[in-house]
């Protein structure tokens, strides 16, 4: 099996795009960016489907369901025309976010590493080969909490499309086989509480489910405690 298919174990970085869906920008009162905007998450934040997200003490944790791109061929300064050839496949993911921490650090102009980087804060589905997806910009992303739909959007609403994301990121840092790019979240983000059951799906336009991702949540004992 290729390193790309084993990306959760072998990938070196998670590059997460922020503010790539207009309605999500509005719901958080953020400004639209002139070029793709990204941050990094550690691979230690991966949580395979079926696991438990640990919510640190004092943290208000929000869900953000996303389409992930798995890099199959590394590169630097990749053109938009060549971008497709560097994708091995896709994955369904959730970018968990310590929202109350984020609100504090944004006011101070500080980094988001802790906000996004807690252990278990990147629930991840299984690898989806590129051949299984006819158009990555025509997929439905949905997320339910305890059976209630919270997010339901289409990747067609991305502001910056996938080739542009790959071009931009690789103009700054080399992309390597097994890296994951999170492409942004549609609107509907909100809190996840200890004891909640979360179910996510990725589907094509016909309704065929390409991936499912499920996890539960619990309070983390010990470790970091956020105090505003």
Residue, then its C-alpha position, 0 to 999 in steps of 0.5 A: x500500500x502506498x504512503x499516500x494511502x497510509x497518510x494517517x501514519x506516514x504523512x508529515x503535516x496537515x495543512x488546513x485552509x481557513x475561510x474558504x466558504x463565504x457563508x462560514x466567513x459570515x457566521x464567524x464575522x471574519x474578513x474574506x482573504x485575498x489569497x488562500x489562508x492556511x495554518x498547520x495542524x500536527x499529525x498527532x491530532x489525527x483520530x481514526x473513525x470510531x474514536x473519541x475526541x477529548x475536549x480539554x478542560x475549559x474549552x468550547x470545542x467546535x466542529x468543522x467538517x471538511x474535504x481533505x486532499x491526500x498528496x500522492x506526489x510531492x512537489x514545490x511551486x506546483x502549477x494549477x495545471x499540474x495540481x491534479x497529478x499531485x493528488x492521490x485521493x481524498x478523505x473526510x475530516x473534521x477540523x476540531x477547534x477550541x473556539x473560545x481559545x481562538x477568540x482570545x488569541x485572535x484578539x491578541x494576534x497570536x498563533x492558532x497552533x494550540x487552538x487547532x492542535x490538541x490530540x484527537x482534534x482531527x477526526x479522519x476517515x479512510x483513504x478515498x482513491x482519486x478514481x472514486x471521485x469524478x468531481x471534487x468540486x461537486x461533493x456534499x459534506x454533512x455533519x450530524x450531532x446526535x442525529x441532528x444535521x448541523x452542517x450540510x454543504x457542497x464543495x462547489x461553494x469553495x472560494x479558492x478551488x483545489x488547484x489554486x490551493x495546491x499552487x499557493x501552499x506549494x509556493x511557500x512550502x514543499x508538499x510531500x507524499x502523505x500530506x493532508x490538505x483540509x480545504x475549508x468548512x461550509x457554514x453551520x459550525x458549532x459546539x460539540x459537548x462531552x457525550x455527543x455522537x457525531x456522524x459525518x458523510x461525504x457523498x457525490x451528486x447522486x447521493x452515493x456515500x463515498x465516506x463516513x466518519x463517526x466519533x464520540x466526545x468526552x472530557x479530557x482528564x488532566x492536561x491543559x486547562x484553558x482559563x480566559 
